[in-house]
Amino acid sequence: MLKVLTVSGLLAACLMAPAGASATVAATCVVPSASAFGDGLGEDADSPGPGVAAAVERDLQARVRANPAPRLFGAFTVPVVWNVFYDQENPADGNIPDAAIQQTMNVVNSYFNQAGLSFRVANVVRRGAPHSVVHGAAIDNAVERQLKQYRQGTVQTLNIYTVAHNYNNDLAGWATFPWDYASNPQNDGIVYDYNYLPGGKHVGYNTGKIMAHEIGHWVGLLHTFQDGCHGGDFVDDTPAEATPAHGCPVGRDTCAAPGIDPIDNMMDYSSDNCRVRLTSGQYNRFAQVLYQYRGINLY
């Protein structure tokens, strides 16, 4: 999940806005705490605790041994249902234009197409709602559950719910992981603050890359700083880093292991202008996860 704080905020894990940007700080991501592998989530719920991540890895490898993917190159288009929630008394608050949706998906596809994965908007559903709903979503609260009652599709369908800031004004977005679908299908998807879409008010964080980051979680990627210098994202070509990167600290190296910190990676917390890629190891990783947990074959 992506958080946003005021400059005076004291919460950790924030993405510092570049000089000249508005007086907000974009912090990065959290995933809902309910997990089929136990409630071991850390402060940032898009970063499962080491015990949960290890349990997921054991389960994944057991599935791979029992049901290896066919070795044929494939491609898959994920249908996207975009649920737009706007203030029924003030439709300008949340009723985003189709152009912003398409621009966002163009950015997302520029990072995932190389792996044969694409995302296509199949349906945009617009709903007027009370201000308290549009501004009230938080992880696993009643408003989030109210939004997600409208979920459509199967395990292979991505549902996105755009709202405004949540009740404590600090979250830009959050996503669920593939391995949690079976235990709670209705909860699957991404909740996202529309102010971080192209044209949104958060300059420096309104390019669509935050959505690509959240979709990275939805397809099974962990943060590059998962488990610090122990390298807990289970991807060989993303060097370990001790903590999230903020801004764009070129040359940052926080771990003794080889390689400088992957601050240019989509799954770090660097600023939008710094995060420019996913790696081949990450492509292989999410292809493996998608086959085992969402039945999507990219091999």
N, C-alpha and C positions, 0 to 999 in steps of 0.2 A: 504494500500500500504506500501511497505517496502522501506525506504530510506536508503541511504548510504552516509556518509559524510567523508571528510577528518578530521583528528584529530583537525585541526584548524577551522573547520566549526562551525558556531554559531547557526545553526538551532536547534530547540527543538525536543523533542521526538525521541531520538536516543538510539540505543542499543549499549552499549559500548562493544567493542571487548575485550576478555580476554587478560591478560598479555601475551606477547609473540606473539600475533597475528599480522597480517599486520597492517600498520598504517591507518586503515580505521575504521569508526564507523558505525555500522549498526543501522539506525534509523528505526522505524517500519512503519506503513502502512497508505495508503490513498485510498479512493474509489472515483470514479468520482463524480463531483459536480452535474450533472444533476439528479434530482430526481422527481418522480411523486408526492412527498410530499413537494416540495418546495426547494429552495436553501438556506438551513439553516446549511450548513456544516461548521464545525470548521476548525481549522488549519490543522488537520489531517482528510482527507476526508473519511477514513475508520471509523472515529468516527463522525457520524452525529451530528449536533447540537441538543440540548435538544428538541427544537420544532419539528424538523423532526422526531426524535426518538419517541416522544410522538404521533405524527400523525400516524406513522407506527404502533405503538402498538394499537391505537384505531381501525385502519383499520383491523389489524390482529384479534383482539378480535371480531369485528363485523362479520368477515368471519367465525370464529370458531362457533359463535352462529348460524349463518345461515346455515353452512355446516360442522357440526362436522365430524371428521374423523371416519371411522369405527373402532371398537375396536378389530381388528384382527392383530396379529403380522405379519409384512411383511418384506421383504428385497428388496433392489433395487440396481442394478448396473448402475451407471452413465457412459454413453459412453463419452470418452474423445477424442477430436480432438486436437492433439498437432501440432501447426503451428511453425515450426522452421525457423527463418529468419537468414541468415548468409551473411557476406560481400562477394559479388560476385567477388571482386578482391582479397580477402583473406579468403577463405572458413574456415580456422581454427578459424576465429573470428565468432563464433556463430553456426557452424555446429556440434552440440553436438552429442555424440554417443547414440545409442539406450540404452546402458547400463545405462547411467545417467538418462534417462527418466524412465526406469523400476525401478531403485533404488528409485527414487523420489516417484513413485506411491506406492511402497512397504511401504515406510515410511508413506505416507498419509493413506493408508489402515489400518495400525496398529493402528491409532487413531479413525477411523470412523467405522471399521468393527463391533465393539461391539454394535453399534446401528443398525446393519443390512444394513448399507450403504457402498458400495464399489465403486471404480473407476477403470475402465478398459480402457486402450488405444485402441481405435477402429481404429485410423488412425494417422499416422505421415506424415505430408506434409512438405517437405523441399523446401525452396525458396531462391535463391540468390537475393540479393537486394543491392542497392547502400549503401555505408558506411553511408550516411546521414540518411537513413531509419533505418538501424540496430542500429545506435547510437542516433536516434533522437526522440524516442517516449516519450511523456509526457501526462499527463492526459488531455484528450479532445483536443489534438492538431491535426494538419492535418496528422501527421505521424501515430498517434494511429488510426485515422479513416481509413488510408490507410491499416494498418495491418488488421483491423477488417472487411474490405470488403470481406475477405476470410472466414468469419464465416460460419460454417456448422451446420446442425442439428436443433433441436427444443429447447424449453424451458428447456428440461431435459438433454441437451447436454452441457458438459463443454468444451469450447474452451480455450486453453492455447496458448499464443503467446510469444515465447522466443526471446529476442533480447539482446543487450548489454546495457551498461549504457545509460540513457537518456541524453538529451542535456546538462543538468546541473549537471550530474554525482552524483545525490543524491537519486535515487530511485531504490529499489530492486524489487518491484512489487506492483501491485494494482489490486483490484477486484471489481466487481459489486455485488449488493445485489439482492436477488430474487424479491423483490417488485418493482424494477425498470425495470424489463424485459418488462412488458406490454407497457411502454411508449417509450422504445427504444431497441427493440430486437437485433438489429445489434451490439449494444454496449456491450452485455452480454459477460462476460468472465474474464480472468486474463491475464495481461501483466506482464512479469517476466524477470528479468535479469539472463541470463544463468550462470553468474559467481557465483550464489548462489545455483546452483545444485550440487549434489555429484560430486566431482572431480574439482569443480570450485575453483577459486583463493582465495576466501574469507574464509580462515581457521577459524573455529569456527562458521561459519554461512552457511556452505555448506553441511549440513546433510540432507536437504529436509524438515526440519521443517518449514521453512518460507513458503514453498508451502502449507503445512498443515494449517498454519495460514491464508493464503489467501483463501484457499478453505473453511475454517471456515466462512469467510465473504460471499462467494458465496452461502453457504447453509443457511445463515441468522444469524450468530452469530456476536455480537458486541464485542468490547474490554471489558475486565474485569474492566477497569478504566473508562468506559463510564459514563459521568456525575459525575465523582469524587465520593465523599463520599455519594452522593445520590443513588448510586447503580443503574445506568441506563442501565445495560445490560439485565434487565428483567429475570434474572436467580437467583433463591434463594440460590443456594449452591456455588456461587462465591462471597465471601465477597467483600464489596466495598473497593476500594483503591483510594486515592486522585489523584495520578499521575501514569504514566507508570513506571514500574520497569526496571532498566538497570542492566546488569550483572546478578548476582544471590545473592541478598541481603537477605539471609535466616533470617526469623523472622521479616522482615519489617512489620510495622503496622502503616498505615498512617491515619486511620479513627477510630472514637470512637466506631462505631458499632462493634458487636462481630465478631471475626475472624481475623486472620492475613492476610496480603495481599496475593492473590493467584499467587505468582510469578512463581509457577510451572505450570501455566496454559498456554495452547497453544495460548490463545487469549490475553496474556500480551505481553510486549516488552522485556522480559528477554532474556538472551542469550540462544542459542540452547541447551546447556547442562543443563539448568535450566528448560526449558519448557518441561514437560513430560506427560501431561494428559489433557483430557477433562473430565467434570463431568457428572453425570447422568442428572442433570438439563439442561446442555447444549445439551445433546442428545435429551431430551424431547423437548427442545426449537426448535432445528433445524428440528426435525421431524414434529412439528406443522407448522413451516414456510414453509417447503418443500411441505407439503400437500396442503396448501392454495395458494401458489404462483407458484409452479412448478408441481403440480399434482403428486407428488411422495409420495406414501403411505408406511410409515415405521411402522405403528401401528399394 
